[in-house]
Amino acid sequence: MSKRSERRRRAGRRRWPAAVALPAAVCLGALASGCGGGSGPQPERDEEVYLQPATEPGPDPYTATTARALATPVPEPVVPGTGGGGAPERGHTLRTMGGATPGLYGGTQSVGSCDIERQITLLRSDRAKARSFAEEARISGKALPSFLRGLTPVVLRADTRVTSHGYRAGLGAVPARQAVLQAGTAVLVDDRGAPRVRCASGAPLSDPVAVKGGVIQKGVAWNGYRTDRVVVVKRANRPLESLVIVDVAEDSWIDRRTGTDGEQDRRPEVLPPVTPDDIYAYPAATGQESRTEAESPDGPAGSGTGDSGTSDTGSPDADAELPDAELDPLDGTEPDGGDLLIEEEPLPEAEDSLDAYGGDDGYAESAGFPS
């Protein structure tokens, strides 16, 4: 064998370890970075949930407000310095309430909380917005007017979790956000009792998506806001002919046919088994006047600590006890029955319980929302 052949044979032997070592280094690097197989389950990603006060348009509205000011109650004022900016929260327990639950929504007798025709006009004036709205609502563009006219205007009586959609000029639809809408928010609901449009922003709404990781709250909270009292609306199993809502001006019951603007409002033929305040105290009718468009949404002025558990600074008093009226049947207490006193006419028969309306006592959000 020549000296040149011997040098080539030895060089080949030296190359083999280097060639084998390179894939090994790549594999080790992947394992070190947690990218390779066998690295174990990765922690769930933290996600943001936006707190949305009732009268504010919020980020990326579709249209100007179409909420009727005289048909919506004064919302609780926001509390500066609260809400977002903290560490991710885990272990949230949320509750569902069926879309047919009496008292889940409120309203004013014979007056819708939203101007649906104005909503249609505002969307029609901008084809790009109308097209985007229809896509988020999962309807055709031609069906937009009939879709909106088929919804029912009401007011939320509980802080409610939803998926909110937005629109930005020049960009179109922005990524959907998980949001909590404040009690007192004017919304349009479908015939299963689910919120579909937020009237203060003209934004389409859809069912919420559970956050499996930590919840990062963004925005500013309001008086009385508590994460354990946020509600997820569970769609009714069948289309509803009407919704039994609370008259926020008279503290009585209204039977509102779905797809109407309140012009067919009447008393329910069968009363719910509880009084309106046994379900949710807000919006309260006592001592509360409807807001006009010229009035400020900041809430009533005053000082001292009252029944609401609010201190002189307007911040919630952690030591104050909630009044009995703020309890609801889902917190494990037995609501008091009681007749509604209606003059001149006999009372309708009352249902026996709320069990038939499809609510749940509570569940961990990390487990996912029940269907």
TAWO-V313718 format. One record per residue. N is the residue number from 1. RES is the residue in three letters. PSI is psi in whole degrees, -180 to 180 (none if undefined). OMEGA is omega in whole degrees, 0 to 359 (NA if undefined). BURIAL is I if it has 9 or more other C-alpha atoms within 8 Angstrom, else O. Layout:
BEGIN
n->N res->RES psi->PSI omega->OMEGA burial->BURIAL
n->N res->RES psi->PSI omega->OMEGA burial->BURIAL
END
This chain:
BEGIN
n->1 res->MET psi->133 omega->181 burial->O
n->2 res->SER psi->163 omega->179 burial->O
n->3 res->LYS psi->-35 omega->179 burial->O
n->4 res->ARG psi->-42 omega->179 burial->O
n->5 res->SER psi->-40 omega->179 burial->O
n->6 res->GLU psi->-40 omega->180 burial->I
n->7 res->ARG psi->-39 omega->179 burial->O
n->8 res->ARG psi->-40 omega->182 burial->O
n->9 res->ARG psi->-43 omega->180 burial->O
n->10 res->ARG psi->-39 omega->179 burial->O
n->11 res->ALA psi->-39 omega->178 burial->O
n->12 res->GLY psi->-40 omega->177 burial->O
n->13 res->ARG psi->-37 omega->182 burial->O
n->14 res->ARG psi->-29 omega->183 burial->O
n->15 res->ARG psi->-31 omega->186 burial->O
n->16 res->TRP psi->-46 omega->178 burial->O
n->17 res->PRO psi->-40 omega->180 burial->O
n->18 res->ALA psi->-40 omega->181 burial->O
n->19 res->ALA psi->-36 omega->179 burial->O
n->20 res->VAL psi->-35 omega->184 burial->O
n->21 res->ALA psi->-29 omega->184 burial->O
n->22 res->LEU psi->-51 omega->176 burial->O
n->23 res->PRO psi->-35 omega->179 burial->O
n->24 res->ALA psi->-40 omega->180 burial->O
n->25 res->ALA psi->-40 omega->178 burial->O
n->26 res->VAL psi->-43 omega->180 burial->O
n->27 res->CYS psi->-44 omega->179 burial->I
n->28 res->LEU psi->-39 omega->179 burial->O
n->29 res->GLY psi->-40 omega->179 burial->O
n->30 res->ALA psi->-42 omega->179 burial->I
n->31 res->LEU psi->-39 omega->181 burial->I
n->32 res->ALA psi->-33 omega->181 burial->O
n->33 res->SER psi->-1 omega->179 burial->O
n->34 res->GLY psi->18 omega->184 burial->O
n->35 res->CYS psi->-18 omega->187 burial->O
n->36 res->GLY psi->175 omega->178 burial->I
n->37 res->GLY psi->152 omega->178 burial->O
n->38 res->GLY psi->9 omega->182 burial->O
n->39 res->SER psi->-8 omega->179 burial->O
n->40 res->GLY psi->168 omega->181 burial->O
n->41 res->PRO psi->140 omega->179 burial->O
n->42 res->GLN psi->148 omega->179 burial->O
n->43 res->PRO psi->148 omega->179 burial->O
n->44 res->GLU psi->146 omega->184 burial->O
n->45 res->ARG psi->137 omega->174 burial->O
n->46 res->ASP psi->146 omega->181 burial->I
n->47 res->GLU psi->155 omega->182 burial->I
n->48 res->GLU psi->141 omega->173 burial->I
n->49 res->VAL psi->123 omega->186 burial->I
n->50 res->TYR psi->132 omega->174 burial->I
n->51 res->LEU psi->122 omega->188 burial->I
n->52 res->GLN psi->102 omega->177 burial->I
n->53 res->PRO psi->153 omega->192 burial->I
n->54 res->ALA psi->-43 omega->189 burial->I
n->55 res->THR psi->-6 omega->182 burial->O
n->56 res->GLU psi->141 omega->180 burial->O
n->57 res->PRO psi->-30 omega->181 burial->I
n->58 res->GLY psi->-177 omega->182 burial->O
n->59 res->PRO psi->140 omega->172 burial->O
n->60 res->ASP psi->58 omega->178 burial->O
n->61 res->PRO psi->153 omega->175 burial->I
n->62 res->TYR psi->-43 omega->183 burial->I
n->63 res->THR psi->174 omega->169 burial->I
n->64 res->ALA psi->165 omega->183 burial->I
n->65 res->THR psi->143 omega->173 burial->I
n->66 res->THR psi->12 omega->178 burial->I
n->67 res->ALA psi->135 omega->176 burial->I
n->68 res->ARG psi->115 omega->186 burial->I
n->69 res->ALA psi->-38 omega->183 burial->I
n->70 res->LEU psi->-9 omega->181 burial->I
n->71 res->ALA psi->4 omega->180 burial->I
n->72 res->THR psi->143 omega->181 burial->I
n->73 res->PRO psi->165 omega->177 burial->I
n->74 res->VAL psi->123 omega->181 burial->I
n->75 res->PRO psi->161 omega->174 burial->I
n->76 res->GLU psi->140 omega->181 burial->I
n->77 res->PRO psi->153 omega->176 burial->I
n->78 res->VAL psi->159 omega->181 burial->I
n->79 res->VAL psi->105 omega->182 burial->I
n->80 res->PRO psi->142 omega->177 burial->O
n->81 res->GLY psi->7 omega->179 burial->O
n->82 res->THR psi->167 omega->175 burial->O
n->83 res->GLY psi->-100 omega->188 burial->I
n->84 res->GLY psi->178 omega->175 burial->I
n->85 res->GLY psi->-10 omega->181 burial->O
n->86 res->GLY psi->-178 omega->178 burial->O
n->87 res->ALA psi->156 omega->177 burial->O
n->88 res->PRO psi->138 omega->180 burial->I
n->89 res->GLU psi->141 omega->180 burial->O
n->90 res->ARG psi->163 omega->177 burial->O
n->91 res->GLY psi->21 omega->177 burial->O
n->92 res->HIS psi->138 omega->172 burial->I
n->93 res->THR psi->117 omega->181 burial->I
n->94 res->LEU psi->163 omega->179 burial->I
n->95 res->ARG psi->149 omega->174 burial->I
n->96 res->THR psi->149 omega->171 burial->I
n->97 res->MET psi->133 omega->180 burial->I
n->98 res->GLY psi->146 omega->182 burial->I
n->99 res->GLY psi->-18 omega->180 burial->I
n->100 res->ALA psi->2 omega->184 burial->I
n->101 res->THR psi->124 omega->177 burial->I
n->102 res->PRO psi->136 omega->178 burial->I
n->103 res->GLY psi->-3 omega->176 burial->I
n->104 res->LEU psi->-33 omega->179 burial->I
n->105 res->TYR psi->161 omega->177 burial->I
n->106 res->GLY psi->-179 omega->179 burial->I
n->107 res->GLY psi->-175 omega->178 burial->I
n->108 res->THR psi->136 omega->183 burial->I
n->109 res->GLN psi->123 omega->173 burial->O
n->110 res->SER psi->12 omega->180 burial->I
n->111 res->VAL psi->123 omega->177 burial->I
n->112 res->GLY psi->148 omega->182 burial->I
n->113 res->SER psi->-14 omega->181 burial->I
n->114 res->CYS psi->148 omega->176 burial->I
n->115 res->ASP psi->94 omega->186 burial->I
n->116 res->ILE psi->-40 omega->180 burial->I
n->117 res->GLU psi->-37 omega->177 burial->O
n->118 res->ARG psi->-36 omega->177 burial->O
n->119 res->GLN psi->-42 omega->178 burial->I
n->120 res->ILE psi->-44 omega->181 burial->I
n->121 res->THR psi->-44 omega->181 burial->O
n->122 res->LEU psi->-41 omega->179 burial->I
n->123 res->LEU psi->-39 omega->179 burial->I
n->124 res->ARG psi->-24 omega->181 burial->O
n->125 res->SER psi->-12 omega->180 burial->O
n->126 res->ASP psi->103 omega->185 burial->O
n->127 res->ARG psi->-38 omega->181 burial->O
n->128 res->ALA psi->-42 omega->178 burial->O
n->129 res->LYS psi->-44 omega->180 burial->I
n->130 res->ALA psi->-42 omega->180 burial->I
n->131 res->ARG psi->-43 omega->179 burial->I
n->132 res->SER psi->-43 omega->179 burial->I
n->133 res->PHE psi->-46 omega->181 burial->I
n->134 res->ALA psi->-39 omega->179 burial->I
n->135 res->GLU psi->-44 omega->180 burial->I
n->136 res->GLU psi->-33 omega->179 burial->I
n->137 res->ALA psi->-5 omega->179 burial->I
n->138 res->ARG psi->48 omega->175 burial->O
n->139 res->ILE psi->169 omega->176 burial->I
n->140 res->SER psi->157 omega->179 burial->O
n->141 res->GLY psi->-38 omega->181 burial->I
n->142 res->LYS psi->-26 omega->183 burial->O
n->143 res->ALA psi->-1 omega->185 burial->O
n->144 res->LEU psi->-51 omega->181 burial->I
n->145 res->PRO psi->-45 omega->181 burial->O
n->146 res->SER psi->-34 omega->177 burial->O
n->147 res->PHE psi->-50 omega->182 burial->I
n->148 res->LEU psi->-41 omega->180 burial->I
n->149 res->ARG psi->-18 omega->178 burial->I
n->150 res->GLY psi->-4 omega->179 burial->I
n->151 res->LEU psi->166 omega->184 burial->I
n->152 res->THR psi->126 omega->180 burial->I
n->153 res->PRO psi->126 omega->179 burial->I
n->154 res->VAL psi->-178 omega->178 burial->I
n->155 res->VAL psi->135 omega->177 burial->I
n->156 res->LEU psi->138 omega->174 burial->I
n->157 res->ARG psi->5 omega->176 burial->I
n->158 res->ALA psi->148 omega->171 burial->I
n->159 res->ASP psi->127 omega->194 burial->I
n->160 res->THR psi->132 omega->180 burial->I
n->161 res->ARG psi->133 omega->180 burial->I
n->162 res->VAL psi->171 omega->164 burial->I
n->163 res->THR psi->123 omega->183 burial->I
n->164 res->SER psi->138 omega->180 burial->I
n->165 res->HIS psi->153 omega->182 burial->I
n->166 res->GLY psi->168 omega->183 burial->I
n->167 res->TYR psi->136 omega->180 burial->I
n->168 res->ARG psi->128 omega->182 burial->I
n->169 res->ALA psi->133 omega->180 burial->O
n->170 res->GLY psi->-19 omega->181 burial->O
n->171 res->LEU psi->-27 omega->183 burial->O
n->172 res->GLY psi->-149 omega->182 burial->I
n->173 res->ALA psi->138 omega->176 burial->I
n->174 res->VAL psi->162 omega->181 burial->I
n->175 res->PRO psi->140 omega->181 burial->O
n->176 res->ALA psi->150 omega->180 burial->O
n->177 res->ARG psi->144 omega->166 burial->I
n->178 res->GLN psi->133 omega->186 burial->I
n->179 res->ALA psi->154 omega->170 burial->I
n->180 res->VAL psi->117 omega->178 burial->I
n->181 res->LEU psi->132 omega->182 burial->I
n->182 res->GLN psi->144 omega->172 burial->I
n->183 res->ALA psi->138 omega->186 burial->I
n->184 res->GLY psi->-5 omega->179 burial->I
n->185 res->THR psi->132 omega->176 burial->I
n->186 res->ALA psi->128 omega->181 burial->I
n->187 res->VAL psi->164 omega->170 burial->I
n->188 res->LEU psi->129 omega->181 burial->I
n->189 res->VAL psi->155 omega->181 burial->I
n->190 res->ASP psi->-174 omega->185 burial->I
n->191 res->ASP psi->6 omega->170 burial->I
n->192 res->ARG psi->5 omega->178 burial->I
n->193 res->GLY psi->14 omega->182 burial->I
n->194 res->ALA psi->137 omega->177 burial->I
n->195 res->PRO psi->133 omega->181 burial->I
n->196 res->ARG psi->-21 omega->180 burial->I
n->197 res->VAL psi->137 omega->172 burial->I
n->198 res->ARG psi->118 omega->191 burial->I
n->199 res->CYS psi->-27 omega->181 burial->I
n->200 res->ALA psi->-19 omega->181 burial->I
n->201 res->SER psi->-5 omega->184 burial->I
n->202 res->GLY psi->19 omega->187 burial->I
n->203 res->ALA psi->137 omega->173 burial->I
n->204 res->PRO psi->147 omega->179 burial->I
n->205 res->LEU psi->153 omega->175 burial->I
n->206 res->SER psi->176 omega->183 burial->I
n->207 res->ASP psi->145 omega->180 burial->O
n->208 res->PRO psi->159 omega->177 burial->I
n->209 res->VAL psi->130 omega->184 burial->I
n->210 res->ALA psi->141 omega->175 burial->I
n->211 res->VAL psi->115 omega->183 burial->I
n->212 res->LYS psi->-26 omega->178 burial->I
n->213 res->GLY psi->-146 omega->179 burial->I
n->214 res->GLY psi->150 omega->178 burial->I
n->215 res->VAL psi->122 omega->176 burial->I
n->216 res->ILE psi->108 omega->183 burial->I
n->217 res->GLN psi->131 omega->180 burial->I
n->218 res->LYS psi->147 omega->179 burial->I
n->219 res->GLY psi->-167 omega->185 burial->I
n->220 res->VAL psi->132 omega->180 burial->I
n->221 res->ALA psi->170 omega->180 burial->I
n->222 res->TRP psi->165 omega->178 burial->I
n->223 res->ASN psi->132 omega->177 burial->I
n->224 res->GLY psi->-3 omega->181 burial->O
n->225 res->TYR psi->128 omega->176 burial->O
n->226 res->ARG psi->132 omega->183 burial->O
n->227 res->THR psi->-30 omega->182 burial->O
n->228 res->ASP psi->-2 omega->177 burial->O
n->229 res->ARG psi->6 omega->176 burial->I
n->230 res->VAL psi->138 omega->185 burial->I
n->231 res->VAL psi->143 omega->169 burial->I
n->232 res->VAL psi->125 omega->181 burial->I
n->233 res->VAL psi->124 omega->178 burial->I
n->234 res->LYS psi->122 omega->184 burial->I
n->235 res->ARG psi->140 omega->175 burial->I
n->236 res->ALA psi->151 omega->183 burial->I
n->237 res->ASN psi->-20 omega->182 burial->O
n->238 res->ARG psi->160 omega->177 burial->O
n->239 res->PRO psi->141 omega->183 burial->O
n->240 res->LEU psi->138 omega->176 burial->I
n->241 res->GLU psi->-28 omega->181 burial->O
n->242 res->SER psi->165 omega->175 burial->O
n->243 res->LEU psi->136 omega->175 burial->I
n->244 res->VAL psi->109 omega->185 burial->I
n->245 res->ILE psi->169 omega->180 burial->I
n->246 res->VAL psi->131 omega->172 burial->I
n->247 res->ASP psi->107 omega->186 burial->I
n->248 res->VAL psi->-14 omega->178 burial->I
n->249 res->ALA psi->-33 omega->186 burial->I
n->250 res->GLU psi->-6 omega->182 burial->O
n->251 res->ASP psi->46 omega->178 burial->I
n->252 res->SER psi->-175 omega->184 burial->I
n->253 res->TRP psi->146 omega->175 burial->I
n->254 res->ILE psi->136 omega->170 burial->I
n->255 res->ASP psi->108 omega->183 burial->I
n->256 res->ARG psi->120 omega->178 burial->I
n->257 res->ARG psi->136 omega->180 burial->I
n->258 res->THR psi->143 omega->181 burial->I
n->259 res->GLY psi->10 omega->177 burial->I
n->260 res->THR psi->164 omega->183 burial->I
n->261 res->ASP psi->14 omega->181 burial->I
n->262 res->GLY psi->-7 omega->184 burial->I
n->263 res->GLU psi->-17 omega->178 burial->O
n->264 res->GLN psi->18 omega->181 burial->I
n->265 res->ASP psi->144 omega->178 burial->I
n->266 res->ARG psi->173 omega->174 burial->O
n->267 res->ARG psi->144 omega->177 burial->O
n->268 res->PRO psi->143 omega->175 burial->I
n->269 res->GLU psi->-32 omega->177 burial->O
n->270 res->VAL psi->123 omega->181 burial->O
n->271 res->LEU psi->148 omega->171 burial->I
n->272 res->PRO psi->162 omega->184 burial->I
n->273 res->PRO psi->4 omega->182 burial->I
n->274 res->VAL psi->165 omega->172 burial->I
n->275 res->THR psi->161 omega->183 burial->I
n->276 res->PRO psi->-42 omega->183 burial->I
n->277 res->ASP psi->-12 omega->175 burial->I
n->278 res->ASP psi->-19 omega->180 burial->I
n->279 res->ILE psi->-57 omega->175 burial->I
n->280 res->TYR psi->140 omega->182 burial->I
n->281 res->ALA psi->-23 omega->184 burial->I
n->282 res->TYR psi->139 omega->0 burial->I
n->283 res->PRO psi->132 omega->180 burial->I
n->284 res->ALA psi->145 omega->181 burial->I
n->285 res->ALA psi->-31 omega->186 burial->I
n->286 res->THR psi->124 omega->176 burial->O
n->287 res->GLY psi->17 omega->183 burial->O
n->288 res->GLN psi->128 omega->180 burial->I
n->289 res->GLU psi->153 omega->178 burial->O
n->290 res->SER psi->147 omega->182 burial->I
n->291 res->ARG psi->137 omega->173 burial->I
n->292 res->THR psi->167 omega->184 burial->O
n->293 res->GLU psi->-22 omega->181 burial->O
n->294 res->ALA psi->-12 omega->184 burial->O
n->295 res->GLU psi->154 omega->180 burial->O
n->296 res->SER psi->142 omega->178 burial->O
n->297 res->PRO psi->14 omega->186 burial->I
n->298 res->ASP psi->-15 omega->178 burial->O
n->299 res->GLY psi->173 omega->183 burial->I
n->300 res->PRO psi->146 omega->178 burial->O
n->301 res->ALA psi->167 omega->178 burial->O
n->302 res->GLY psi->174 omega->181 burial->O
n->303 res->SER psi->173 omega->180 burial->O
n->304 res->GLY psi->174 omega->179 burial->O
n->305 res->THR psi->121 omega->181 burial->I
n->306 res->GLY psi->-159 omega->182 burial->O
n->307 res->ASP psi->-20 omega->183 burial->O
n->308 res->SER psi->-9 omega->181 burial->O
n->309 res->GLY psi->34 omega->181 burial->I
n->310 res->THR psi->134 omega->183 burial->I
n->311 res->SER psi->-179 omega->181 burial->I
n->312 res->ASP psi->-30 omega->184 burial->O
n->313 res->THR psi->-5 omega->182 burial->O
n->314 res->GLY psi->0 omega->180 burial->O
n->315 res->SER psi->152 omega->179 burial->I
n->316 res->PRO psi->138 omega->177 burial->I
n->317 res->ASP psi->113 omega->185 burial->I
n->318 res->ALA psi->-25 omega->183 burial->O
n->319 res->ASP psi->-11 omega->184 burial->O
n->320 res->ALA psi->141 omega->177 burial->O
n->321 res->GLU psi->144 omega->178 burial->O
n->322 res->LEU psi->140 omega->175 burial->O
n->323 res->PRO psi->154 omega->183 burial->O
n->324 res->ASP psi->-31 omega->184 burial->O
n->325 res->ALA psi->-18 omega->182 burial->I
n->326 res->GLU psi->-5 omega->176 burial->I
n->327 res->LEU psi->156 omega->178 burial->I
n->328 res->ASP psi->164 omega->185 burial->I
n->329 res->PRO psi->-14 omega->184 burial->I
n->330 res->LEU psi->-1 omega->182 burial->O
n->331 res->ASP psi->12 omega->177 burial->O
n->332 res->GLY psi->-5 omega->179 burial->O
n->333 res->THR psi->156 omega->179 burial->O
n->334 res->GLU psi->115 omega->181 burial->O
n->335 res->PRO psi->144 omega->176 burial->O
n->336 res->ASP psi->135 omega->172 burial->O
n->337 res->GLY psi->-180 omega->180 burial->O
n->338 res->GLY psi->142 omega->179 burial->O
n->339 res->ASP psi->145 omega->173 burial->O
n->340 res->LEU psi->125 omega->184 burial->O
n->341 res->LEU psi->109 omega->179 burial->O
n->342 res->ILE psi->121 omega->185 burial->O
n->343 res->GLU psi->150 omega->170 burial->O
n->344 res->GLU psi->-19 omega->181 burial->O
n->345 res->GLU psi->145 omega->178 burial->O
n->346 res->PRO psi->151 omega->179 burial->O
n->347 res->LEU psi->140 omega->172 burial->O
n->348 res->PRO psi->163 omega->177 burial->O
n->349 res->GLU psi->145 omega->182 burial->O
n->350 res->ALA psi->149 omega->174 burial->O
n->351 res->GLU psi->162 omega->181 burial->I
n->352 res->ASP psi->-38 omega->183 burial->O
n->353 res->SER psi->174 omega->178 burial->O
n->354 res->LEU psi->4 omega->187 burial->I
n->355 res->ASP psi->-28 omega->186 burial->O
n->356 res->ALA psi->-5 omega->187 burial->O
n->357 res->TYR psi->1 omega->168 burial->I
n->358 res->GLY psi->28 omega->177 burial->I
n->359 res->GLY psi->167 omega->177 burial->I
n->360 res->ASP psi->147 omega->182 burial->I
n->361 res->ASP psi->-36 omega->181 burial->I
n->362 res->GLY psi->158 omega->180 burial->O
n->363 res->TYR psi->157 omega->179 burial->I
n->364 res->ALA psi->130 omega->181 burial->I
n->365 res->GLU psi->-34 omega->182 burial->I
n->366 res->SER psi->-18 omega->179 burial->I
n->367 res->ALA psi->-8 omega->181 burial->O
n->368 res->GLY psi->153 omega->181 burial->I
n->369 res->PHE psi->138 omega->177 burial->O
n->370 res->PRO psi->149 omega->180 burial->O
n->371 res->SER psi->none omega->NA burial->O
END
